[in-house]
């Protein structure tokens, strides 16, 4: 199974509708992905929703790490439309990871660009553990 960026089901339509020109940003709590350089520049990954492949994407640049409160307007502009302010993002991360998230919480930022949607691959069942 390919490496993946996974989004909750609530983002399904947004992921499908996103263009292939813009850079998008995904966040992960802590530094595990950052320290291990889990994703690397130009790597092709699955963009998943609720663990089902929706499309492929390619990693743009190196991973970054910073406290949540240090995200700038450019960072917020690359996030999903409902996550473009500190309060919404903090709430989303708390619920998604079921952890306490404060403005000081370190996060790993991974930038990616979507590849075109392949209708034959959308929501393909490729993980026997799901």
C-alpha positions in Angstrom: 0.0 0.0 0.0 1.3 3.4 -0.9 2.0 6.2 1.6 -1.1 8.3 2.0 -2.5 11.6 3.3 -5.9 10.7 4.8 -8.8 13.2 5.4 -12.0 12.6 7.3 -15.2 11.8 5.3 -16.4 15.4 5.7 -13.8 16.5 3.2 -14.7 14.0 0.5 -16.3 16.5 -2.0 -13.6 19.1 -1.4 -10.8 16.6 -2.1 -12.6 15.5 -5.3 -13.2 19.1 -6.5 -9.7 20.4 -5.8 -7.6 21.4 -8.8 -4.3 20.0 -9.9 -2.5 23.4 -10.0 -2.7 24.5 -6.4 -0.6 23.4 -3.4 -2.5 22.0 -0.5 -1.4 21.5 3.1 -2.0 18.6 5.5 -1.0 18.7 9.1 0.0 16.0 11.6 0.4 16.3 15.3 3.8 16.1 16.8 7.1 15.4 15.2 7.1 11.7 14.3 6.5 12.2 10.6 8.9 15.2 10.6 11.8 13.5 12.4 11.5 10.4 10.2 11.0 12.4 7.0 8.0 10.1 6.3 7.2 12.0 3.1 9.8 13.3 0.7 9.7 15.9 -2.1 8.3 14.6 -5.4 7.0 11.4 -3.8 3.6 10.2 -5.2 1.1 9.4 -2.5 -2.5 8.4 -2.2 -4.9 11.2 -1.2 -7.5 9.3 0.8 -10.8 10.1 2.5 -11.9 7.9 5.3 -9.1 5.5 4.3 -10.3 5.1 0.7 -8.2 6.4 -2.2 -9.8 9.4 -4.0 -6.8 10.5 -6.1 -3.0 10.6 -6.2 -0.9 13.6 -5.1 2.8 14.6 -5.2 4.7 16.0 -2.2 5.9 19.5 -2.7 9.0 20.6 -0.9 10.3 19.5 2.5 8.3 18.8 5.6 8.1 21.7 8.0 7.4 21.8 11.7 6.2 24.6 13.9 3.8 25.3 16.8 0.2 25.6 15.7 0.2 29.3 16.7 3.0 30.1 14.2 1.0 29.2 11.1 0.8 32.2 8.9 -1.8 33.4 6.4 -0.2 31.6 3.6 -0.3 28.3 5.5 -4.0 28.8 6.4 -4.8 29.6 2.7 -3.5 26.1 1.7 -5.7 24.2 4.2 -9.2 22.9 3.6 -11.8 25.7 3.5 -13.2 25.0 6.9 -9.8 25.0 8.6 -8.6 28.4 7.8 -8.4 29.9 11.2 -6.6 28.9 14.4 -9.7 28.1 16.4 -11.2 25.8 13.7 -7.9 24.1 13.1 -7.3 23.5 16.8 -10.8 22.0 17.3 -10.3 19.8 14.2 -7.0 18.4 15.4 -8.3 17.9 18.9 -11.3 15.9 17.6 -9.3 14.0 14.9 -6.5 12.9 17.2 -8.6 12.8 20.4 -5.8 14.8 22.1 -5.5 18.1 23.8 -4.2 20.6 21.2 -3.1 24.1 22.3 -1.6 26.9 20.2 1.8 25.7 21.4 1.3 22.2 20.1 4.0 21.2 17.5 2.6 20.2 14.2 4.2 18.8 11.0 3.2 20.4 7.7 3.2 18.5 4.5 2.5 20.3 1.2 1.2 18.4 -1.8 -0.3 19.0 -5.2 -3.2 16.8 -6.4 -2.9 14.7 -9.6 -6.0 14.3 -11.7 -8.8 12.2 -10.4 -8.9 8.7 -12.0 -12.5 7.6 -11.8 -11.4 3.9 -11.8 -9.4 4.5 -8.7 -11.9 6.5 -6.6 -12.6 4.7 -3.4 -10.9 1.5 -4.5 -10.7 -1.1 -1.7 -7.0 -1.8 -1.6 -6.3 -2.2 2.1 -7.3 -5.7 3.4 -7.2 -4.4 7.0 -10.0 -1.9 6.5 
